[in-house]
Amino acid sequence: MKISVDAGALCTPRHSQFGTYTVTRNILEALGRYDSDNQYTAYTFTKVHDPVLSQKNLHQKVLRPSFAWMSARVSMQEILYPGDIYLGLNQAIPWLTRSRIFSFLHGVSFFIRKDLYPDSYEALKDQVLFAISRSEKVIVSSVRVKEDLEEHFRFKDTVVIPFGVPFDMRRHAKEHKAGKKQYFLFVGMNHPIKNLDFLLKAFKIFKEHPAYKEFELLLVGPHHAYGDAENKIRCLNPGREELKKLYQEATAYLSASLYESFNFPVLEALSQGTAVIARSSAIIPEYKPFVHVGDEVEEFVELMKQSSRYEQKSHQPVVERKFNWETYVSKLTSLYKL
């Protein structure tokens, strides 16, 4: 089959390469590795020099201009050169296409917490409504998103396929076990949905005890406004190899998001054998067996203290088996034949 893919997220600037960028890049790499039966054309609006697009069954097609890219330029391409299937990896589909449409919806946080999306709520809602109205299948990464789509959008034809551990975060047999250092870690974008104020409050309460005065909180992402040398809060923007090491050596990974549809950094931390402490709103049901959950700040802080005092159980082998890309591709490509 000839399959078109929205790969526009690969054009994201380096400092913003979270979320849909990670999703898109890993799905494309998985399709290249595990699906030799189909040919994929990845649409971008700038030339992307990424080895993931050099795989034998993947072809990059640069569509310019970027203005009205999905509504006009991608639509024109799809009408002139239709494929068998269109994969809308980023919650967006062209206005016109003769292909079967499979949309990938990554969550409805904008709907659950519309107060945090005052400038984008209407546009995001219209985007989701349009996508599900035109799609043969809607692919989601968690039962949480499936249930939210059914409850709030009355959409039933949803398929749950959890993502795999990102390829660059998979552990190799020869990798030595990293020793833990005195810091907690958070990775993600700077948006109110991430509830960073809760993490900062919990960390400062944790630090009130003299035994924990040397601990740091490392924030990975565009969080420089939160830097605080006195309280040992540091903001970083590392490359992926360095980030992998940061996960491995962290005392624990922290997440307090008010809503998450998948939360890739949690999976990345678990894949490195690192404990995860989170509020329940930040954790999809598929993660619950592997995560320490504390919703109130007092119990969250107590979990931080426990992780600093005792060696935490690693769930790495089970996590890698449960969340893997070969299974993802097998389930996705089985839908092509229906």
LUMMIKOL-574411 format. One record per residue (C-alpha): x, y, z; residue number from 0; residue in three letters. Coordinates in Angstrom, 1 decimal. Example, Ala and Ser with C-alpha at 12.3 -4.5 7.8 and 13.67 -1.06 7.14 Angstrom:
BEGIN
[[12.3,-4.5,7.8],0,Ala],
[[13.7,-1.1,7.1],1,Ser],
//
This chain:
BEGIN
[[0.0,0.0,0.0],0,Met],
[[1.0,3.6,-0.5],1,Lys],
[[0.6,5.6,2.7],2,Ile],
[[0.9,9.3,3.3],3,Ser],
[[2.0,10.6,6.7],4,Val],
[[1.9,14.0,8.3],5,Asp],
[[5.5,14.4,9.5],6,Ala],
[[5.3,18.2,10.0],7,Gly],
[[6.2,17.8,13.6],8,Ala],
[[9.8,16.9,12.6],9,Leu],
[[10.2,20.6,11.5],10,Cys],
[[9.9,21.6,15.2],11,Thr],
[[12.9,23.7,16.5],12,Pro],
[[15.2,21.9,18.8],13,Arg],
[[14.2,23.7,21.9],14,His],
[[10.6,22.6,21.5],15,Ser],
[[11.2,19.0,20.5],16,Gln],
[[8.8,17.4,23.0],17,Phe],
[[5.3,15.8,22.7],18,Gly],
[[4.2,15.5,19.1],19,Thr],
[[7.8,15.6,17.9],20,Tyr],
[[8.8,12.6,20.0],21,Thr],
[[5.6,10.8,18.9],22,Val],
[[6.1,11.5,15.2],23,Thr],
[[9.8,10.6,15.1],24,Arg],
[[9.3,7.3,16.9],25,Asn],
[[6.3,6.2,14.9],26,Ile],
[[8.2,6.9,11.7],27,Leu],
[[11.2,5.0,12.9],28,Glu],
[[9.0,2.1,13.9],29,Ala],
[[7.3,2.0,10.6],30,Leu],
[[10.6,2.0,8.8],31,Gly],
[[12.0,-0.8,11.0],32,Arg],
[[9.0,-3.1,11.3],33,Tyr],
[[6.8,-2.7,8.2],34,Asp],
[[8.4,-3.8,5.0],35,Ser],
[[5.1,-4.4,3.2],36,Asp],
[[4.1,-0.8,2.7],37,Asn],
[[5.6,2.4,1.3],38,Gln],
[[5.3,5.7,3.3],39,Tyr],
[[5.5,9.3,2.1],40,Thr],
[[6.3,11.6,5.0],41,Ala],
[[5.1,15.2,4.4],42,Tyr],
[[7.2,18.0,5.8],43,Thr],
[[7.2,21.8,5.1],44,Phe],
[[11.0,22.2,5.4],45,Thr],
[[13.8,19.8,4.4],46,Lys],
[[14.5,17.7,7.5],47,Val],
[[17.9,16.0,7.7],48,His],
[[17.1,13.2,9.9],49,Asp],
[[18.3,9.6,9.4],50,Pro],
[[14.8,8.3,10.4],51,Val],
[[13.6,9.6,6.9],52,Leu],
[[16.3,7.6,5.1],53,Ser],
[[14.8,4.2,5.8],54,Gln],
[[14.1,2.1,2.7],55,Lys],
[[10.3,2.3,2.9],56,Asn],
[[10.2,6.0,3.8],57,Leu],
[[10.3,8.9,1.4],58,His],
[[10.3,12.6,2.5],59,Gln],
[[8.2,14.9,0.5],60,Lys],
[[8.7,18.6,1.2],61,Val],
[[5.5,20.6,0.5],62,Leu],
[[5.8,24.4,0.3],63,Arg],
[[4.7,27.0,1.3],64,Pro],
[[4.0,26.3,5.0],65,Ser],
[[1.2,28.8,4.9],66,Phe],
[[-2.2,27.0,5.0],67,Ala],
[[-0.1,23.9,4.9],68,Trp],
[[-2.6,21.3,6.0],69,Met],
[[-5.8,22.9,4.6],70,Ser],
[[-4.4,23.8,1.2],71,Ala],
[[-0.9,22.4,0.4],72,Arg],
[[-1.4,18.9,1.8],73,Val],
[[-4.9,18.8,0.4],74,Ser],
[[-3.6,19.6,-3.1],75,Met],
[[-1.0,16.9,-2.8],76,Gln],
[[-3.5,14.3,-1.7],77,Glu],
[[-5.9,15.1,-4.5],78,Ile],
[[-3.2,15.1,-7.2],79,Leu],
[[-1.3,12.1,-5.9],80,Tyr],
[[-3.6,10.0,-3.7],81,Pro],
[[-2.4,7.1,-1.6],82,Gly],
[[-4.3,4.3,-0.1],83,Asp],
[[-4.2,5.6,3.5],84,Ile],
[[-3.5,8.9,5.2],85,Tyr],
[[-2.0,8.9,8.7],86,Leu],
[[-2.7,12.1,10.6],87,Gly],
[[-0.1,11.8,13.3],88,Leu],
[[-0.6,15.2,14.8],89,Asn],
[[-4.4,15.5,15.3],90,Gln],
[[-4.7,17.3,11.9],91,Ala],
[[-6.0,16.0,8.5],92,Ile],
[[-6.2,17.7,5.1],93,Pro],
[[-9.5,19.2,4.1],94,Trp],
[[-9.4,17.1,0.9],95,Leu],
[[-8.1,13.6,0.3],96,Thr],
[[-9.2,10.5,-1.5],97,Arg],
[[-7.3,8.2,0.9],98,Ser],
[[-8.7,6.3,3.9],99,Arg],
[[-8.0,8.5,7.0],100,Ile],
[[-6.5,7.3,10.3],101,Phe],
[[-6.2,10.1,12.8],102,Ser],
[[-4.0,10.0,15.8],103,Phe],
[[-5.4,12.0,18.7],104,Leu],
[[-3.0,12.6,21.6],105,His],
[[-5.4,13.8,24.2],106,Gly],
[[-8.2,16.3,25.1],107,Val],
[[-6.5,18.3,27.8],108,Ser],
[[-7.7,21.4,26.2],109,Phe],
[[-11.3,20.2,26.8],110,Phe],
[[-10.8,18.8,30.3],111,Ile],
[[-9.0,22.0,31.4],112,Arg],
[[-10.3,24.6,29.0],113,Lys],
[[-9.4,27.3,31.5],114,Asp],
[[-5.7,26.7,30.7],115,Leu],
[[-6.2,27.0,26.9],116,Tyr],
[[-8.0,30.4,26.6],117,Pro],
[[-6.3,31.3,23.3],118,Asp],
[[-6.5,27.9,21.6],119,Ser],
[[-9.5,26.1,23.0],120,Tyr],
[[-11.9,26.8,20.1],121,Glu],
[[-9.3,26.0,17.4],122,Ala],
[[-8.3,22.7,19.1],123,Leu],
[[-11.9,21.7,19.5],124,Lys],
[[-12.7,22.4,15.9],125,Asp],
[[-9.6,20.4,14.8],126,Gln],
[[-10.6,17.4,16.8],127,Val],
[[-14.2,17.5,15.7],128,Leu],
[[-13.1,17.7,12.1],129,Phe],
[[-10.6,14.9,12.4],130,Ala],
[[-13.0,12.4,14.0],131,Ile],
[[-15.8,13.3,11.6],132,Ser],
[[-13.6,12.4,8.6],133,Arg],
[[-11.6,9.4,10.0],134,Ser],
[[-12.2,5.8,9.5],135,Glu],
[[-10.2,5.0,12.6],136,Lys],
[[-8.9,7.2,15.5],137,Val],
[[-5.7,5.9,17.1],138,Ile],
[[-5.1,6.8,20.8],139,Val],
[[-2.3,5.9,23.1],140,Ser],
[[-4.3,5.2,26.3],141,Ser],
[[-7.6,4.0,27.5],142,Val],
[[-7.9,7.4,29.3],143,Arg],
[[-8.0,9.2,25.9],144,Val],
[[-10.5,6.7,24.5],145,Lys],
[[-12.8,7.2,27.5],146,Glu],
[[-12.6,11.0,27.2],147,Asp],
[[-13.3,10.9,23.5],148,Leu],
[[-16.4,8.7,24.1],149,Glu],
[[-17.6,10.9,27.0],150,Glu],
[[-17.0,14.4,25.6],151,His],
[[-17.2,13.9,21.9],152,Phe],
[[-19.5,10.8,21.6],153,Arg],
[[-16.9,9.1,19.4],154,Phe],
[[-16.9,5.3,19.5],155,Lys],
[[-14.6,4.0,16.8],156,Asp],
[[-11.3,4.4,18.7],157,Thr],
[[-8.4,2.0,18.8],158,Val],
[[-6.0,2.0,21.8],159,Val],
[[-2.3,1.3,20.9],160,Ile],
[[0.2,2.4,23.6],161,Pro],
[[3.5,3.8,22.3],162,Phe],
[[6.8,2.1,22.8],163,Gly],
[[9.9,3.2,24.7],164,Val],
[[11.6,5.8,22.5],165,Pro],
[[14.3,4.1,20.4],166,Phe],
[[17.1,6.3,21.8],167,Asp],
[[16.1,5.5,25.3],168,Met],
[[16.3,1.7,25.0],169,Arg],
[[18.9,0.2,27.3],170,Arg],
[[21.7,-1.9,25.8],171,His],
[[23.0,-5.1,27.5],172,Ala],
[[26.5,-3.6,27.9],173,Lys],
[[25.3,-0.4,29.6],174,Glu],
[[26.5,-0.3,33.2],175,His],
[[24.0,0.5,35.9],176,Lys],
[[24.2,4.2,36.7],177,Ala],
[[24.6,5.3,40.3],178,Gly],
[[21.9,7.6,41.7],179,Lys],
[[22.7,11.2,42.5],180,Lys],
[[21.0,13.7,44.7],181,Gln],
[[18.5,15.3,42.3],182,Tyr],
[[14.9,15.0,41.1],183,Phe],
[[14.1,15.5,37.5],184,Leu],
[[11.3,16.9,35.4],185,Phe],
[[11.1,17.0,31.6],186,Val],
[[8.6,18.8,29.4],187,Gly],
[[7.2,22.0,27.9],188,Met],
[[6.4,25.1,29.9],189,Asn],
[[2.6,25.2,30.0],190,His],
[[0.2,25.5,33.0],191,Pro],
[[-1.1,22.0,32.3],192,Ile],
[[2.2,20.7,33.6],193,Lys],
[[1.5,22.2,37.0],194,Asn],
[[5.1,23.2,37.7],195,Leu],
[[4.1,25.3,40.7],196,Asp],
[[3.1,22.1,42.5],197,Phe],
[[6.5,20.5,41.9],198,Leu],
[[8.3,23.7,43.1],199,Leu],
[[6.2,23.8,46.2],200,Lys],
[[6.8,20.1,47.0],201,Ala],
[[10.6,20.4,46.4],202,Phe],
[[10.9,23.4,48.7],203,Lys],
[[9.0,21.6,51.5],204,Ile],
[[11.2,18.6,50.9],205,Phe],
[[14.3,20.8,51.3],206,Lys],
[[13.2,22.2,54.7],207,Glu],
[[14.7,19.1,56.3],208,His],
[[18.4,19.5,56.8],209,Pro],
[[19.1,16.0,55.6],210,Ala],
[[18.0,16.9,52.1],211,Tyr],
[[19.7,20.3,51.8],212,Lys],
[[22.1,19.1,49.0],213,Glu],
[[19.3,17.9,46.7],214,Phe],
[[18.6,19.6,43.4],215,Glu],
[[15.6,19.9,41.2],216,Leu],
[[16.5,19.7,37.5],217,Leu],
[[14.0,21.1,35.0],218,Leu],
[[14.6,20.1,31.4],219,Val],
[[12.9,22.4,28.8],220,Gly],
[[12.2,26.1,28.4],221,Pro],
[[12.0,26.8,32.2],222,His],
[[14.7,29.4,32.8],223,His],
[[12.2,31.6,34.6],224,Ala],
[[12.1,29.0,37.4],225,Tyr],
[[15.8,28.8,38.0],226,Gly],
[[16.7,29.4,41.7],227,Asp],
[[20.4,28.9,42.7],228,Ala],
[[19.6,29.4,46.4],229,Glu],
[[17.1,26.5,46.4],230,Asn],
[[19.2,24.4,43.9],231,Lys],
[[16.6,24.5,41.1],232,Ile],
[[18.5,24.3,37.8],233,Arg],
[[17.1,24.6,34.2],234,Cys],
[[18.7,22.5,31.5],235,Leu],
[[18.4,21.9,27.7],236,Asn],
[[20.5,18.7,27.1],237,Pro],
[[20.7,16.5,24.1],238,Gly],
[[19.1,13.1,24.1],239,Arg],
[[22.2,11.2,25.2],240,Glu],
[[22.8,13.5,28.1],241,Glu],
[[19.1,13.3,29.0],242,Leu],
[[19.2,9.6,29.1],243,Lys],
[[22.0,9.8,31.6],244,Lys],
[[20.0,12.3,33.6],245,Leu],
[[17.2,9.9,33.8],246,Tyr],
[[19.5,7.1,34.9],247,Gln],
[[21.1,9.0,37.7],248,Glu],
[[18.0,10.8,39.1],249,Ala],
[[16.8,9.9,42.5],250,Thr],
[[13.3,10.0,41.0],251,Ala],
[[11.3,11.5,38.2],252,Tyr],
[[8.5,13.9,39.2],253,Leu],
[[5.3,14.7,37.3],254,Ser],
[[2.3,16.7,38.6],255,Ala],
[[0.4,17.4,35.4],256,Ser],
[[-3.3,18.3,35.6],257,Leu],
[[-3.9,16.0,32.6],258,Tyr],
[[-1.8,13.7,30.5],259,Glu],
[[-2.8,11.5,27.6],260,Ser],
[[0.5,9.5,27.6],261,Phe],
[[3.4,11.4,29.3],262,Asn],
[[6.4,10.2,27.4],263,Phe],
[[9.0,11.4,30.0],264,Pro],
[[7.4,9.0,32.5],265,Val],
[[8.0,6.1,30.2],266,Leu],
[[11.5,7.3,29.4],267,Glu],
[[12.3,7.5,33.2],268,Ala],
[[10.9,4.0,33.8],269,Leu],
[[12.9,2.6,30.9],270,Ser],
[[16.1,3.8,32.6],271,Gln],
[[15.2,2.0,35.9],272,Gly],
[[14.3,5.3,37.6],273,Thr],
[[11.5,5.6,40.2],274,Ala],
[[8.5,7.9,39.2],275,Val],
[[6.5,10.0,41.6],276,Ile],
[[3.4,11.6,40.2],277,Ala],
[[-0.1,12.8,40.8],278,Arg],
[[-2.8,10.5,39.5],279,Ser],
[[-3.9,13.1,36.9],280,Ser],
[[-0.4,12.9,35.4],281,Ala],
[[-0.5,9.1,35.0],282,Ile],
[[-2.4,7.0,32.4],283,Ile],
[[-3.9,3.7,33.7],284,Pro],
[[-1.3,1.7,31.8],285,Glu],
[[1.5,3.2,34.0],286,Tyr],
[[-0.2,2.8,37.4],287,Lys],
[[1.5,-0.6,38.3],288,Pro],
[[4.9,1.1,37.9],289,Phe],
[[4.5,4.5,39.5],290,Val],
[[4.3,5.9,43.1],291,His],
[[1.2,8.1,43.2],292,Val],
[[0.6,11.0,45.6],293,Gly],
[[-2.1,13.6,44.9],294,Asp],
[[-1.7,15.9,48.0],295,Glu],
[[1.5,17.8,48.4],296,Val],
[[2.2,16.2,51.8],297,Glu],
[[2.1,12.6,50.4],298,Glu],
[[4.0,13.7,47.3],299,Phe],
[[6.8,15.0,49.6],300,Val],
[[6.8,11.8,51.7],301,Glu],
[[7.3,9.8,48.5],302,Leu],
[[10.2,12.0,47.6],303,Met],
[[11.7,11.4,51.1],304,Lys],
[[11.3,7.6,50.7],305,Gln],
[[12.9,7.6,47.3],306,Ser],
[[15.9,9.4,48.7],307,Ser],
[[16.3,7.0,51.6],308,Arg],
[[15.7,3.6,50.0],309,Tyr],
[[16.7,2.0,46.7],310,Glu],
[[13.6,1.8,44.5],311,Gln],
[[12.5,-1.3,42.6],312,Lys],
[[13.3,-1.1,38.8],313,Ser],
[[10.4,-2.0,36.5],314,His],
[[12.6,-1.7,33.4],315,Gln],
[[12.3,-5.2,31.9],316,Pro],
[[8.5,-5.3,32.3],317,Val],
[[8.1,-1.8,30.9],318,Val],
[[10.2,-2.6,27.8],319,Glu],
[[8.1,-5.7,27.1],320,Arg],
[[4.8,-3.9,27.7],321,Lys],
[[5.6,-0.7,25.7],322,Phe],
[[7.4,-1.7,22.5],323,Asn],
[[7.2,-0.4,18.9],324,Trp],
[[7.2,-3.8,17.1],325,Glu],
[[3.8,-4.5,18.8],326,Thr],
[[2.7,-1.0,18.0],327,Tyr],
[[3.4,-1.4,14.3],328,Val],
[[1.8,-4.9,14.2],329,Ser],
[[-1.5,-3.6,15.7],330,Lys],
[[-1.5,-0.5,13.5],331,Leu],
[[-0.8,-2.3,10.2],332,Thr],
[[-3.5,-4.9,11.0],333,Ser],
[[-6.0,-2.0,10.7],334,Leu],
[[-5.0,-1.3,7.1],335,Tyr],
[[-6.5,-4.7,6.1],336,Lys],
[[-9.9,-4.2,7.6],337,Leu],
//
